[in-house]
Amino acid sequence: MKNFIQPGDSLAMVVPYAAGVTAGQGMLVGALFGVAAVDGAQNAVIEGATEGVFDLTKQPSLAITAGARVFWDDTNRRITTTATGNYQVGIAVLASATSDTTVRVWLERVPASGA
């Protein structure tokens, strides 16, 4: 197809955070969520994975069940199950205990209504 650009599983993204990002951290640019492929300072253009399964930092002391919808808390730069004020990024593929610091997430845009 002549207008095909790329698969879209990773995209060039501008690092939005004053402290920058390190490889493996999530980042939210507008309505686009990705996982940084490399370290980057604020305003650097780096590759961000937009599809796949990743272990991401989660809200401390929060248990997350497998199959739960998960959201990005951009203020604290971590995964949560709280929808209000946060951006839905995917689904937990493994349960995560309160003592865990990360949760395994399948990046998947799913409708907020559950439809």
VMD Tcl script that builds the backbone (N, CA, C; Angstrom):
set m [mol new atoms 345]
animate dup $m
set s [atomselect $m all]
$s set {name element resname resid chain x y z} {
  {N N MET 1 A 0.848 -1.161 0.000}
  {CA C MET 1 A 0.000 0.000 0.000}
  {C C MET 1 A 0.903 1.237 0.000}
  {N N LYS 2 A 0.661 2.156 -0.875}
  {CA C LYS 2 A 1.576 3.275 -1.062}
  {C C LYS 2 A 1.562 4.296 0.077}
  {N N ASN 3 A 0.508 4.339 0.893}
  {CA C ASN 3 A 0.479 5.320 1.978}
  {C C ASN 3 A 0.838 4.721 3.341}
  {N N PHE 4 A 1.292 3.461 3.375}
  {CA C PHE 4 A 1.724 2.818 4.623}
  {C C PHE 4 A 3.031 3.444 5.091}
  {N N ILE 5 A 3.116 3.789 6.367}
  {CA C ILE 5 A 4.313 4.406 6.928}
  {C C ILE 5 A 5.110 3.407 7.756}
  {N N GLN 6 A 4.456 2.790 8.765}
  {CA C GLN 6 A 5.128 1.827 9.643}
  {C C GLN 6 A 4.080 1.069 10.447}
  {N N PRO 7 A 4.467 -0.043 11.106}
  {CA C PRO 7 A 3.493 -0.807 11.889}
  {C C PRO 7 A 2.916 -0.045 13.085}
  {N N GLY 8 A 3.679 0.877 13.688}
  {CA C GLY 8 A 3.169 1.659 14.813}
  {C C GLY 8 A 3.409 1.023 16.166}
  {N N ASP 9 A 4.187 -0.064 16.217}
  {CA C ASP 9 A 4.471 -0.678 17.513}
  {C C ASP 9 A 5.489 0.115 18.321}
  {N N SER 10 A 6.193 1.028 17.662}
  {CA C SER 10 A 7.005 2.022 18.357}
  {C C SER 10 A 6.975 3.294 17.532}
  {N N LEU 11 A 7.029 4.418 18.229}
  {CA C LEU 11 A 6.922 5.710 17.567}
  {C C LEU 11 A 7.941 6.679 18.155}
  {N N ALA 12 A 8.354 7.643 17.366}
  {CA C ALA 12 A 9.189 8.725 17.884}
  {C C ALA 12 A 8.312 9.593 18.779}
  {N N MET 13 A 8.775 9.833 19.999}
  {CA C MET 13 A 8.006 10.602 20.971}
  {C C MET 13 A 8.920 11.644 21.609}
  {N N VAL 14 A 8.371 12.802 21.930}
  {CA C VAL 14 A 9.123 13.857 22.604}
  {C C VAL 14 A 8.964 13.661 24.111}
  {N N VAL 15 A 10.067 13.532 24.824}
  {CA C VAL 15 A 10.034 13.311 26.273}
  {C C VAL 15 A 9.394 14.527 26.954}
  {N N PRO 16 A 8.284 14.316 27.681}
  {CA C PRO 16 A 7.558 15.456 28.254}
  {C C PRO 16 A 7.987 15.875 29.660}
  {N N TYR 17 A 8.830 15.098 30.309}
  {CA C TYR 17 A 9.104 15.318 31.723}
  {C C TYR 17 A 10.407 16.077 31.961}
  {N N ALA 18 A 10.379 17.034 32.893}
  {CA C ALA 18 A 11.560 17.838 33.221}
  {C C ALA 18 A 12.724 16.963 33.667}
  {N N ALA 19 A 12.435 15.881 34.360}
  {CA C ALA 19 A 13.492 14.980 34.827}
  {C C ALA 19 A 13.902 13.965 33.758}
  {N N GLY 20 A 13.260 14.005 32.589}
  {CA C GLY 20 A 13.550 13.046 31.536}
  {C C GLY 20 A 12.956 11.676 31.842}
  {N N VAL 21 A 13.381 10.680 31.068}
  {CA C VAL 21 A 12.953 9.295 31.286}
  {C C VAL 21 A 14.159 8.384 31.151}
  {N N THR 22 A 14.035 7.209 31.739}
  {CA C THR 22 A 15.036 6.172 31.530}
  {C C THR 22 A 14.368 5.042 30.767}
  {N N ALA 23 A 15.174 4.266 30.076}
  {CA C ALA 23 A 14.650 3.144 29.296}
  {C C ALA 23 A 13.758 2.276 30.182}
  {N N GLY 24 A 12.584 1.928 29.657}
  {CA C GLY 24 A 11.650 1.082 30.381}
  {C C GLY 24 A 10.592 1.840 31.157}
  {N N GLN 25 A 10.704 3.149 31.255}
  {CA C GLN 25 A 9.691 3.946 31.946}
  {C C GLN 25 A 8.579 4.335 30.985}
  {N N GLY 26 A 7.380 4.451 31.525}
  {CA C GLY 26 A 6.263 4.926 30.734}
  {C C GLY 26 A 6.324 6.426 30.569}
  {N N MET 27 A 5.696 6.894 29.489}
  {CA C MET 27 A 5.578 8.343 29.291}
  {C C MET 27 A 4.308 8.624 28.504}
  {N N LEU 28 A 3.675 9.714 28.879}
  {CA C LEU 28 A 2.430 10.127 28.245}
  {C C LEU 28 A 2.655 11.441 27.529}
  {N N VAL 29 A 2.429 11.420 26.222}
  {CA C VAL 29 A 2.581 12.615 25.389}
  {C C VAL 29 A 1.213 12.896 24.784}
  {N N GLY 30 A 0.513 13.874 25.352}
  {CA C GLY 30 A -0.860 14.112 24.911}
  {C C GLY 30 A -1.703 12.900 25.254}
  {N N ALA 31 A -2.289 12.266 24.243}
  {CA C ALA 31 A -3.072 11.049 24.443}
  {C C ALA 31 A -2.307 9.803 24.011}
  {N N LEU 32 A -1.005 9.946 23.774}
  {CA C LEU 32 A -0.169 8.835 23.312}
  {C C LEU 32 A 0.693 8.330 24.461}
  {N N PHE 33 A 0.536 7.039 24.806}
  {CA C PHE 33 A 1.343 6.426 25.858}
  {C C PHE 33 A 2.344 5.484 25.231}
  {N N GLY 34 A 3.566 5.535 25.741}
  {CA C GLY 34 A 4.589 4.622 25.275}
  {C C GLY 34 A 5.581 4.312 26.374}
  {N N VAL 35 A 6.385 3.288 26.138}
  {CA C VAL 35 A 7.446 2.906 27.063}
  {C C VAL 35 A 8.764 3.261 26.406}
  {N N ALA 36 A 9.563 4.064 27.088}
  {CA C ALA 36 A 10.823 4.559 26.539}
  {C C ALA 36 A 11.771 3.409 26.203}
  {N N ALA 37 A 12.303 3.428 24.986}
  {CA C ALA 37 A 13.261 2.414 24.554}
  {C C ALA 37 A 14.670 2.753 25.028}
  {N N VAL 38 A 14.931 4.026 25.244}
  {CA C VAL 38 A 16.247 4.507 25.684}
  {C C VAL 38 A 16.044 5.637 26.684}
  {N N ASP 39 A 17.122 6.025 27.359}
  {CA C ASP 39 A 17.069 7.196 28.235}
  {C C ASP 39 A 16.902 8.451 27.380}
  {N N GLY 40 A 16.224 9.459 27.923}
  {CA C GLY 40 A 16.073 10.713 27.191}
  {C C GLY 40 A 15.809 11.879 28.110}
  {N N ALA 41 A 16.423 13.009 27.808}
  {CA C ALA 41 A 16.184 14.245 28.552}
  {C C ALA 41 A 14.890 14.890 28.059}
  {N N GLN 42 A 14.366 15.827 28.826}
  {CA C GLN 42 A 13.149 16.526 28.420}
  {C C GLN 42 A 13.336 17.123 27.022}
  {N N ASN 43 A 12.323 16.989 26.201}
  {CA C ASN 43 A 12.248 17.472 24.817}
  {C C ASN 43 A 13.078 16.676 23.819}
  {N N ALA 44 A 13.805 15.653 24.285}
  {CA C ALA 44 A 14.514 14.778 23.348}
  {C C ALA 44 A 13.490 13.933 22.605}
  {N N VAL 45 A 13.778 13.581 21.376}
  {CA C VAL 45 A 12.923 12.689 20.601}
  {C C VAL 45 A 13.516 11.290 20.706}
  {N N ILE 46 A 12.745 10.371 21.304}
  {CA C ILE 46 A 13.209 8.993 21.475}
  {C C ILE 46 A 12.116 8.034 20.998}
  {N N GLU 47 A 12.470 6.777 20.837}
  {CA C GLU 47 A 11.489 5.761 20.469}
  {C C GLU 47 A 10.714 5.331 21.712}
  {N N GLY 48 A 9.418 5.227 21.561}
  {CA C GLY 48 A 8.556 4.733 22.624}
  {C C GLY 48 A 7.736 3.574 22.100}
  {N N ALA 49 A 7.781 2.442 22.790}
  {CA C ALA 49 A 6.983 1.276 22.399}
  {C C ALA 49 A 5.526 1.552 22.743}
  {N N THR 50 A 4.656 1.350 21.782}
  {CA C THR 50 A 3.231 1.608 21.985}
  {C C THR 50 A 2.409 0.330 22.033}
  {N N GLU 51 A 3.062 -0.806 21.815}
  {CA C GLU 51 A 2.396 -2.104 21.877}
  {C C GLU 51 A 3.327 -3.080 22.571}
  {N N GLY 52 A 2.742 -4.094 23.187}
  {CA C GLY 52 A 3.539 -5.127 23.826}
  {C C GLY 52 A 3.173 -5.304 25.285}
  {N N VAL 53 A 3.975 -6.121 25.967}
  {CA C VAL 53 A 3.774 -6.410 27.386}
  {C C VAL 53 A 5.016 -5.954 28.139}
  {N N PHE 54 A 4.820 -5.158 29.188}
  {CA C PHE 54 A 5.920 -4.538 29.920}
  {C C PHE 54 A 5.680 -4.620 31.419}
  {N N ASP 55 A 6.749 -4.732 32.196}
  {CA C ASP 55 A 6.686 -4.570 33.642}
  {C C ASP 55 A 6.862 -3.087 33.919}
  {N N LEU 56 A 5.842 -2.469 34.497}
  {CA C LEU 56 A 5.856 -1.034 34.756}
  {C C LEU 56 A 5.682 -0.749 36.243}
  {N N THR 57 A 6.299 0.324 36.703}
  {CA C THR 57 A 6.166 0.747 38.093}
  {C C THR 57 A 4.698 0.985 38.407}
  {N N LYS 58 A 4.277 0.494 39.576}
  {CA C LYS 58 A 2.883 0.669 39.972}
  {C C LYS 58 A 2.780 1.461 41.267}
  {N N GLN 59 A 1.577 1.863 41.562}
  {CA C GLN 59 A 1.279 2.576 42.804}
  {C C GLN 59 A 1.651 1.675 43.981}
  {N N PRO 60 A 2.430 2.187 44.954}
  {CA C PRO 60 A 2.812 1.371 46.112}
  {C C PRO 60 A 1.602 0.876 46.894}
  {N N SER 61 A 1.744 -0.285 47.490}
  {CA C SER 61 A 0.725 -0.888 48.362}
  {C C SER 61 A -0.595 -1.153 47.662}
  {N N LEU 62 A -0.572 -1.271 46.342}
  {CA C LEU 62 A -1.788 -1.546 45.574}
  {C C LEU 62 A -1.716 -2.950 44.994}
  {N N ALA 63 A -2.711 -3.775 45.304}
  {CA C ALA 63 A -2.822 -5.095 44.691}
  {C C ALA 63 A -3.615 -4.943 43.400}
  {N N ILE 64 A -3.143 -5.589 42.346}
  {CA C ILE 64 A -3.820 -5.522 41.052}
  {C C ILE 64 A -4.073 -6.949 40.584}
  {N N THR 65 A -5.296 -7.241 40.211}
  {CA C THR 65 A -5.638 -8.586 39.756}
  {C C THR 65 A -5.346 -8.743 38.266}
  {N N ALA 66 A -5.060 -9.968 37.869}
  {CA C ALA 66 A -4.874 -10.257 36.449}
  {C C ALA 66 A -6.171 -9.936 35.723}
  {N N GLY 67 A -6.067 -9.264 34.611}
  {CA C GLY 67 A -7.236 -8.897 33.825}
  {C C GLY 67 A -7.809 -7.524 34.156}
  {N N ALA 68 A -7.261 -6.871 35.170}
  {CA C ALA 68 A -7.766 -5.546 35.555}
  {C C ALA 68 A -7.317 -4.489 34.552}
  {N N ARG 69 A -8.195 -3.534 34.289}
  {CA C ARG 69 A -7.811 -2.380 33.476}
  {C C ARG 69 A -6.860 -1.537 34.310}
  {N N VAL 70 A -5.818 -1.039 33.671}
  {CA C VAL 70 A -4.857 -0.215 34.401}
  {C C VAL 70 A -4.694 1.131 33.713}
  {N N PHE 71 A -4.313 2.111 34.506}
  {CA C PHE 71 A -4.275 3.503 34.077}
  {C C PHE 71 A -2.919 4.106 34.416}
  {N N TRP 72 A -2.516 5.131 33.659}
  {CA C TRP 72 A -1.267 5.833 33.905}
  {C C TRP 72 A -1.544 7.072 34.732}
  {N N ASP 73 A -0.923 7.127 35.904}
  {CA C ASP 73 A -0.962 8.301 36.776}
  {C C ASP 73 A 0.225 9.157 36.338}
  {N N ASP 74 A -0.026 10.146 35.510}
  {CA C ASP 74 A 1.059 10.935 34.920}
  {C C ASP 74 A 1.746 11.836 35.939}
  {N N THR 75 A 1.032 12.236 36.977}
  {CA C THR 75 A 1.637 13.070 38.015}
  {C C THR 75 A 2.741 12.313 38.741}
  {N N ASN 76 A 2.457 11.045 39.075}
  {CA C ASN 76 A 3.419 10.228 39.811}
  {C C ASN 76 A 4.182 9.246 38.916}
  {N N ARG 77 A 3.831 9.243 37.639}
  {CA C ARG 77 A 4.480 8.403 36.620}
  {C C ARG 77 A 4.506 6.927 37.007}
  {N N ARG 78 A 3.278 6.385 37.191}
  {CA C ARG 78 A 3.144 4.982 37.579}
  {C C ARG 78 A 1.764 4.454 37.209}
  {N N ILE 79 A 1.640 3.139 37.262}
  {CA C ILE 79 A 0.378 2.455 36.964}
  {C C ILE 79 A -0.497 2.450 38.211}
  {N N THR 80 A -1.794 2.615 37.984}
  {CA C THR 80 A -2.789 2.559 39.055}
  {C C THR 80 A -4.048 1.893 38.492}
  {N N THR 81 A -4.985 1.596 39.367}
  {CA C THR 81 A -6.298 1.106 38.918}
  {C C THR 81 A -7.347 2.196 39.029}
  {N N THR 82 A -6.942 3.385 39.421}
  {CA C THR 82 A -7.856 4.518 39.552}
  {C C THR 82 A -8.052 5.183 38.196}
  {N N ALA 83 A -9.273 5.168 37.714}
  {CA C ALA 83 A -9.571 5.736 36.400}
  {C C ALA 83 A -9.637 7.262 36.420}
  {N N THR 84 A -10.231 7.818 37.457}
  {CA C THR 84 A -10.462 9.257 37.524}
  {C C THR 84 A -9.149 10.033 37.464}
  {N N GLY 85 A -9.046 10.914 36.476}
  {CA C GLY 85 A -7.883 11.764 36.334}
  {C C GLY 85 A -6.672 11.089 35.708}
  {N N ASN 86 A -6.827 9.829 35.316}
  {CA C ASN 86 A -5.711 9.081 34.749}
  {C C ASN 86 A -6.046 8.574 33.354}
  {N N TYR 87 A -5.047 8.070 32.651}
  {CA C TYR 87 A -5.184 7.674 31.255}
  {C C TYR 87 A -5.076 6.156 31.139}
  {N N GLN 88 A -6.084 5.518 30.567}
  {CA C GLN 88 A -6.082 4.068 30.435}
  {C C GLN 88 A -5.020 3.617 29.444}
  {N N VAL 89 A -4.160 2.693 29.891}
  {CA C VAL 89 A -3.070 2.236 29.024}
  {C C VAL 89 A -3.130 0.757 28.686}
  {N N GLY 90 A -3.864 -0.036 29.450}
  {CA C GLY 90 A -3.897 -1.454 29.123}
  {C C GLY 90 A -4.551 -2.310 30.168}
  {N N ILE 91 A -4.082 -3.563 30.204}
  {CA C ILE 91 A -4.655 -4.578 31.070}
  {C C ILE 91 A -3.523 -5.309 31.781}
  {N N ALA 92 A -3.695 -5.547 33.081}
  {CA C ALA 92 A -2.713 -6.329 33.834}
  {C C ALA 92 A -2.801 -7.780 33.376}
  {N N VAL 93 A -1.672 -8.368 33.029}
  {CA C VAL 93 A -1.689 -9.754 32.564}
  {C C VAL 93 A -1.331 -10.740 33.667}
  {N N LEU 94 A -0.740 -10.243 34.744}
  {CA C LEU 94 A -0.454 -11.052 35.926}
  {C C LEU 94 A -0.921 -10.289 37.148}
  {N N ALA 95 A -1.313 -11.025 38.179}
  {CA C ALA 95 A -1.662 -10.377 39.438}
  {C C ALA 95 A -0.401 -9.768 40.039}
  {N N SER 96 A -0.573 -8.659 40.736}
  {CA C SER 96 A 0.526 -7.968 41.399}
  {C C SER 96 A 0.130 -7.730 42.844}
  {N N ALA 97 A 0.973 -8.173 43.784}
  {CA C ALA 97 A 0.681 -8.044 45.208}
  {C C ALA 97 A 0.995 -6.635 45.710}
  {N N THR 98 A 0.505 -6.312 46.885}
  {CA C THR 98 A 0.762 -4.996 47.470}
  {C C THR 98 A 2.254 -4.749 47.670}
  {N N SER 99 A 3.024 -5.808 47.867}
  {CA C SER 99 A 4.468 -5.670 48.095}
  {C C SER 99 A 5.268 -5.536 46.795}
  {N N ASP 100 A 4.649 -5.798 45.650}
  {CA C ASP 100 A 5.334 -5.688 44.360}
  {C C ASP 100 A 5.511 -4.222 43.976}
  {N N THR 101 A 6.606 -3.931 43.296}
  {CA C THR 101 A 6.850 -2.555 42.845}
  {C C THR 101 A 6.429 -2.346 41.398}
  {N N THR 102 A 6.202 -3.469 40.679}
  {CA C THR 102 A 5.784 -3.378 39.278}
  {C C THR 102 A 4.573 -4.266 39.033}
  {N N VAL 103 A 3.960 -4.040 37.877}
  {CA C VAL 103 A 2.870 -4.884 37.403}
  {C C VAL 103 A 3.116 -5.133 35.919}
  {N N ARG 104 A 2.818 -6.348 35.462}
  {CA C ARG 104 A 2.983 -6.681 34.043}
  {C C ARG 104 A 1.741 -6.216 33.294}
  {N N VAL 105 A 1.959 -5.351 32.296}
  {CA C VAL 105 A 0.860 -4.693 31.582}
  {C C VAL 105 A 0.945 -4.974 30.094}
  {N N TRP 106 A -0.189 -5.351 29.517}
  {CA C TRP 106 A -0.336 -5.431 28.060}
  {C C TRP 106 A -0.863 -4.080 27.623}
  {N N LEU 107 A -0.062 -3.358 26.847}
  {CA C LEU 107 A -0.503 -2.062 26.353}
  {C C LEU 107 A -1.620 -2.283 25.355}
  {N N GLU 108 A -2.789 -1.777 25.697}
  {CA C GLU 108 A -3.969 -1.999 24.857}
  {C C GLU 108 A -4.974 -0.920 25.154}
  {N N ARG 109 A -5.339 -0.165 24.146}
  {CA C ARG 109 A -6.370 0.849 24.329}
  {C C ARG 109 A -7.726 0.163 24.300}
  {N N VAL 110 A -8.403 0.148 25.413}
  {CA C VAL 110 A -9.717 -0.468 25.500}
  {C C VAL 110 A -10.743 0.584 25.908}
  {N N PRO 111 A -11.974 0.459 25.446}
  {CA C PRO 111 A -12.979 1.482 25.766}
  {C C PRO 111 A -13.223 1.584 27.263}
  {N N ALA 112 A -13.336 2.791 27.767}
  {CA C ALA 112 A -13.576 3.010 29.196}
  {C C ALA 112 A -14.886 2.402 29.638}
  {N N SER 113 A -15.857 2.274 28.718}
  {CA C SER 113 A -17.174 1.734 29.081}
  {C C SER 113 A -17.148 0.227 29.251}
  {N N GLY 114 A -16.079 -0.414 28.804}
  {CA C GLY 114 A -16.012 -1.870 28.867}
  {C C GLY 114 A -16.679 -2.535 27.687}
  {N N ALA 115 A -17.173 -1.731 26.745}
  {CA C ALA 115 A -17.874 -2.281 25.579}
  {C C ALA 115 A -16.933 -3.019 24.662}
}
mol reanalyze $m
mol bondsrecalc $m
mol representation Tube
mol addrep $m
